Amino acid sequence: MINENFIYLGILLSFLGFVSYLIDTLKGKAKPNKVSFFIWALAPLIAFAAIVKQGVGIQSLLTFIVGFNPLIIFFASFVNKKSYWKITKLDVICGILAVIGIILWRITGSGNLAIFLSIVADGLASALTIIKSYHFPETENIYAYLGSGIAALITIATIRFWRFELIAFPFYIFVVCLILVVLIRFKIGKRFAS
């Protein structure tokens, strides 16, 4: 276990990665999936509220930053029309399922259930960007996912007692970011298409 103050370094790396993504979005180079980024903002911010309510301390900052960063990208995606990514039927279905998960959490009011349902909602949104990154890796920016993945790993390394409310979201974020980094960096979909 490392000192929990390293979480601040992770938060900084995550934020800097998303600044890079923000710049690429404003230039029209990165084309964020609006549904993914909306749910990526909403689900973690709801999970953040649940995690704080559960008494999680500094480790909750990862969940906050992985909600805050996509919120900025979501709004930026409306500024540059070249950054537009077409919304498909799959986007709408995943978005609706994600919102249903959020509504179920509100109905139950359970903290751990809120965290779980936020992960499910976020995972559905992630599926859209994972699919897009597989087929069109050039429309993504690797640094956002690399920074958030490192931040998640740092957060995991600071956890003393492995309880669901502490480990679930950081572990989930690490796995998703790892998948996205590999897909974008190695252009897996382009290699299989050749």
C-alpha positions in Angstrom: 0.0 0.0 0.0 1.2 3.5 -0.9 0.5 6.8 0.9 -2.9 8.0 0.0 -1.5 11.5 -0.9 -0.4 9.9 -4.2 -4.1 10.1 -5.2 -3.5 13.8 -5.9 -0.9 12.8 -8.5 -3.4 10.4 -10.0 -6.1 13.1 -10.2 -3.6 15.4 -11.8 -2.6 12.8 -14.4 -6.3 12.1 -15.2 -7.1 15.8 -15.5 -4.0 16.4 -17.8 -5.0 13.5 -20.0 -8.5 15.0 -20.4 -7.0 18.4 -21.2 -5.3 16.7 -24.1 -8.6 15.2 -25.1 -10.4 18.5 -24.7 -7.9 20.2 -27.0 -8.3 17.4 -29.6 -12.1 17.7 -29.3 -12.0 21.5 -29.8 -9.8 21.0 -32.9 -12.1 18.3 -34.3 -9.5 15.6 -34.1 -11.1 13.6 -31.3 -14.8 12.8 -31.9 -16.3 11.9 -28.5 -19.4 9.8 -28.4 -21.9 12.2 -26.8 -23.9 9.4 -25.2 -20.8 7.8 -23.6 -19.5 11.1 -22.3 -22.9 12.1 -20.9 -23.3 8.8 -19.0 -19.5 8.9 -18.1 -20.2 12.2 -16.4 -23.5 11.3 -14.8 -22.9 7.8 -13.5 -19.6 8.5 -11.7 -20.9 11.8 -10.2 -23.9 9.8 -8.8 -21.5 7.1 -7.6 -19.3 9.8 -6.0 -22.3 11.1 -4.0 -23.0 7.5 -2.9 -19.3 6.8 -2.0 -19.0 10.0 0.0 -22.3 9.1 1.8 -20.7 5.6 2.6 -17.8 7.4 4.3 -15.1 6.9 1.7 -12.4 9.5 2.1 -9.7 10.7 -0.3 -10.2 7.6 -2.6 -13.5 9.1 -3.6 -11.6 11.8 -5.6 -11.0 9.3 -8.4 -14.7 8.8 -8.9 -15.3 12.5 -8.9 -12.6 13.3 -11.5 -13.7 10.4 -13.8 -17.2 12.1 -13.8 -16.0 15.7 -14.0 -13.6 15.2 -16.9 -16.2 13.7 -19.3 -18.6 16.4 -18.4 -16.2 19.0 -19.8 -15.7 16.9 -22.9 -19.4 16.4 -23.3 -19.9 20.2 -23.4 -16.9 20.8 -25.6 -18.3 18.3 -28.1 -21.0 20.8 -28.9 -18.5 23.7 -29.6 -16.8 22.2 -32.6 -19.2 20.7 -35.1 -16.3 18.7 -36.6 -16.1 16.8 -33.3 -19.5 15.3 -33.9 -19.9 11.5 -33.7 -23.2 10.2 -35.1 -25.5 8.7 -32.5 -26.7 5.3 -33.5 -29.6 3.0 -32.3 -27.0 1.2 -30.1 -26.1 4.5 -28.5 -29.7 5.2 -27.7 -30.3 1.7 -26.3 -27.2 1.9 -24.1 -28.1 5.4 -22.9 -31.7 4.3 -22.0 -30.4 1.2 -20.1 -27.9 3.5 -18.3 -30.6 5.9 -17.2 -32.8 3.0 -16.0 -29.9 1.8 -13.8 -29.6 5.3 -12.3 -33.4 5.4 -11.7 -33.3 2.0 -10.0 -30.6 3.3 -7.7 -32.7 6.3 -6.8 -35.6 4.1 -6.0 -33.6 1.8 -3.7 -31.4 4.4 -2.1 -28.7 1.8 -1.2 -25.2 3.1 -1.3 -23.5 -0.1 -2.6 -26.3 -0.7 -5.0 -25.9 2.9 -6.3 -22.2 2.2 -6.8 -22.9 -1.1 -8.6 -25.7 0.4 -10.8 -23.4 3.4 -11.6 -20.8 0.9 -12.8 -23.3 -0.9 -14.9 -24.5 2.4 -16.4 -21.0 3.5 -17.0 -20.1 0.1 -18.5 -22.9 0.4 -21.0 -21.6 3.8 -22.0 -18.1 2.4 -22.1 -19.2 -0.3 -24.5 -20.0 2.4 -27.1 -16.6 4.0 -26.9 -14.9 0.6 -26.8 -16.7 -0.4 -30.0 -15.8 3.0 -31.6 -12.2 2.7 -30.5 -12.0 -0.8 -32.0 -13.2 0.4 -35.4 -12.0 4.0 -35.4 -9.1 4.4 -33.0 -8.0 7.6 -34.7 -11.1 9.4 -33.3 -9.9 9.0 -29.8 -7.2 10.4 -27.6 -5.2 7.8 -25.7 -3.9 10.2 -23.0 -7.3 10.7 -21.4 -7.7 7.0 -20.8 -4.0 6.5 -19.9 -4.2 9.2 -17.2 -7.4 7.9 -15.7 -6.1 4.3 -15.8 -3.0 5.4 -13.9 -5.1 7.4 -11.5 -7.3 4.3 -10.8 -4.2 2.1 -10.3 -2.8 4.7 -7.8 -6.1 4.8 -6.0 -6.2 1.0 -5.8 -2.7 1.0 -4.4 -3.7 3.3 -1.5 -6.6 1.2 -0.3 -5.9 -0.5 3.1 -9.2 -2.4 3.6 -10.7 -3.9 0.5 -14.4 -3.2 0.7 -16.8 -2.9 -2.2 -17.4 0.8 -1.8 -13.6 1.5 -1.8 -12.4 -0.8 -4.6 -15.3 -1.3 -7.1 -15.2 2.0 -9.0 -11.4 2.3 -9.2 -11.0 -1.3 -10.3 -13.7 -0.9 -13.0 -12.1 2.4 -14.2 -8.7 0.7 -14.5 -10.1 -2.2 -16.6 -12.0 0.0 -19.0 -9.1 2.4 -19.4 -6.7 -0.5 -20.0 -9.0 -1.9 -22.8 -9.3 1.6 -24.4 -5.6 2.3 -24.3 -4.8 -1.1 -25.9 -7.5 -0.6 -28.6 -6.3 2.9 -29.4 -2.6 2.4 -29.2 -2.4 -0.9 -31.1 -5.3 -0.2 -33.5 -6.6 -3.7 -32.9 -9.7 -3.3 -35.1 -7.7 -1.9 -38.0 -5.3 -4.9 -37.8 -8.1 -7.5 -37.9 -9.8 -5.6 -40.7 -6.7 -5.8 -42.9 
